[in-house]
Amino acid sequence: MPTGVRRGLLAAVLAGAAVVPGHAIGSASHTCAEHCGSAGIVRWIRPLPGSWTAAGGIAGTVPSQGEAYVAAGSLVAAIGFAMTVDGFQASTGRPLWRTAIGGFPAGSSIVSVRVWPQTVTVGVNFPGSAAGVSARAEVILAGQTGRLVRRYPAAAFGGAVAAPAGRTVVVGLRSVTCYDNVTGQAVWSRPTGRVPQAWRVDAGDLYVTVAAGGYLGTAPVTALRRISLATGAERLIQPAGGSFAGTLSGAFDGVVLFSGAGGLAAYSAATGQLLWQRQGTPETTDQESSTLYIARRNELVGVDPQTGLRVGRMSVPGSSGLYGIRGGTALGLDLGALGEAWGYDIAARRVIWTTPPLPWPHYFVDLSGIGGSADPASSTVLLSSCASLGQPTSRGPGPAGPVCLRPELVAVSR
């Protein structure tokens, strides 16, 4: 998404977090033998191809050039960078396939990887026909084999937003279209205007703004298109005041969120009625407890998305190194050579699990909230780490830091 909720790092190291001794990490072929669903277990580790760097700060283990993108589903985990995508069995990490994404001009790059029950979708930006203008396509791969299935046009900040059986719903430049992956033909298509708009997904619906200038303009959002991802049925949602207060920054639990100079405003996704307003910005959600977390001053506060009222003790003081929240437990990362992942029980205000050492851990972000290191609906977290260092890299366009001699993809249970 071009605007709105950040899906990545929330602030600095969690104040007062407990220090828990780590354990020796296994080899690159390690998989857990039992209790693999237990929080803090390293489920599997697999070596990564290509050239990687152990960068300092929050970057961690990253490709020496460009960026990498990951996502995990119930059956497949995938990582894409340098125009190549690798698929792994989600439960064991067993390599399934490696697919080179071809047919694009020089200068093209992977910009998203999203995993669905039957497919893996890969967003690719490539040089457009006009100088300095890029275009995007969504490449559809078969989940179990990596076979190229289809390629569809997409908006730069769009791409695949759903993949019901045998189909893919894609946000394009001027429309949202559901394609049949067998024939490549459109099953349904809904126009969204002459300029790209902001969007958000909540459950089975896609919300697309109606604003004269699109997401790049300053014109107010006068309505939302609510489009069923299953059927394409569309309904126009309009606020009573003529426009929503700010820019679309989230959709969660039947509520759409708008952020502006006056703070955060929540509206009913069914009627457009203003439900509540308060200071702060939406940061993340906990789908298991139906809690929205808002950044306010130096803390994250959990609120009921329907009322905006604070939910019990659901707040995190002065945090950073802290990522998504699931079931009342926040995912945290310690950085650098002694890095590890840990779970912080928000209500109890204490660390309740920690992983073995994961040197130079890296958390992957997809700003759409579809894909990335930690799917809100999944217990699997994917990280990259570096098990062995080489010499520092020479200065250049890539990240600064030592060469990583043993880059690894790590799956952790949370």
Secondary structure as GFF3:
##gff-version 3
##sequence-region A 1 414
A	DSSP	beta_strand	42	47	.	.	.	ID=ss1
A	DSSP	beta_strand	52	55	.	.	.	ID=ss2
A	DSSP	beta_strand	60	63	.	.	.	ID=ss3
A	DSSP	beta_strand	69	72	.	.	.	ID=ss4
A	DSSP	beta_strand	76	81	.	.	.	ID=ss5
A	DSSP	beta_strand	84	89	.	.	.	ID=ss6
A	DSSP	beta_strand	95	100	.	.	.	ID=ss7
A	DSSP	beta_strand	109	115	.	.	.	ID=ss8
A	DSSP	beta_strand	119	127	.	.	.	ID=ss9
A	DSSP	beta_strand	134	142	.	.	.	ID=ss10
A	DSSP	beta_strand	148	154	.	.	.	ID=ss11
A	DSSP	beta_strand	159	162	.	.	.	ID=ss12
A	DSSP	beta_strand	167	171	.	.	.	ID=ss13
A	DSSP	beta_strand	175	180	.	.	.	ID=ss14
A	DSSP	beta_strand	186	191	.	.	.	ID=ss15
A	DSSP	beta_strand	199	202	.	.	.	ID=ss16
A	DSSP	beta_strand	205	211	.	.	.	ID=ss17
A	DSSP	three_ten_helix	214	216	.	.	.	ID=ss18
A	DSSP	beta_strand	221	228	.	.	.	ID=ss19
A	DSSP	beta_strand	234	237	.	.	.	ID=ss20
A	DSSP	beta_strand	247	252	.	.	.	ID=ss21
A	DSSP	beta_strand	255	260	.	.	.	ID=ss22
A	DSSP	beta_strand	263	268	.	.	.	ID=ss23
A	DSSP	beta_strand	274	278	.	.	.	ID=ss24
A	DSSP	beta_strand	281	286	.	.	.	ID=ss25
A	DSSP	beta_strand	291	296	.	.	.	ID=ss26
A	DSSP	beta_strand	299	303	.	.	.	ID=ss27
A	DSSP	beta_strand	310	317	.	.	.	ID=ss28
A	DSSP	beta_strand	322	326	.	.	.	ID=ss29
A	DSSP	beta_strand	329	334	.	.	.	ID=ss30
A	DSSP	beta_strand	340	345	.	.	.	ID=ss31
A	DSSP	beta_strand	350	354	.	.	.	ID=ss32
A	DSSP	beta_strand	362	363	.	.	.	ID=ss33
A	DSSP	beta_strand	380	386	.	.	.	ID=ss34
A	DSSP	beta_strand	389	392	.	.	.	ID=ss35
A	DSSP	beta_strand	402	404	.	.	.	ID=ss36
A	DSSP	beta_strand	407	413	.	.	.	ID=ss37
###
